[in-house]
Amino acid sequence: MSYTGTFRIWRGDADGGALADFRVEVNEGEVVLDVLHRLQATQTPDLAVRWNCKAGKCGSCSAEINGKPRLLCMTRMSVFERDDVVTVTPMRTFPVIRDLVTDVSFNYAKAREIPSFTPPADLAPGEYRMAQVDVNRSQEFRKCIECYLCQDTCHVVRDHEENKESFAGPRFLMRIAELEMHPLDVADRVPAAQEEHGLGRCNITKCCTDVCPEGIKITDNALIPMKERVADQRYDPLVWLGRTISRRRG
């Protein structure tokens, strides 16, 4: 069954913009991205919206729907009532390029700041061997499609632009946790997580976990364990004693 739905879409660019109302046909089984494509085809050919796979795996079509960060291609129209006004706006945390397209280069810059996988120096390529049980914990984080919805909803950067320089955000703190938990990674990533990437700024509200389209438990399985490792290194008296003895012997 088809019906005519009401959409309120942000139109504009880096210099400013406003919400515009549209009435558009909605068909059974469609997602929000389908309706935006129909708008482009019938009413607003210049509407800018980023997308690629339309299968919830590329992370390209991130936006905010009725104020919540979501993927346009994974948000079914059936979750709304027919008389609802569906408001679609760009991700608020990142600068607008045009309409629903934002500049997410902040995330690429943060990714480059994290040292890559560091295996033991005496382990040659082809000698990487491990049991599946040893990688299960960090493997969950590999499901990330880098939609940056977690980055968008994190209030540490969403509400405080000045924090971007010193805070990597949940996606990249999760990347650090993934490497720290990897059985073949020998780098000590705990000090950098706290001192360089701003782990201490996270107050574990779980908003990042709530919007993850892959269902990754970012807070419980990545951020909290990393905070615990920081606490162990900095405040555990036995760890402090061991380091003190090592320094004196050195």
Secondary structure, DSSP 8 states (H G I E B T S, - for coil): --EEEEEEEEEEETTEEEEEEEEEEE-TT-BHHHHHHHHHHHT-TT-----S-SSSSS-TTEEEETTEEEEGGG-BGGGS-TT-EEEEE--TTS-EEETTEE--HHHHHHHHTS------TT--TT-----HHHHHHHHGGGG-----HHHHH-HHHHS-GGGTTT---HHHHHHHHHHHH-TT-----HHHHHHTS-GGG-----HHHHH-TT---HIIIIIHHHHHHHHHHHH-HHHHHHHHHHHHH-
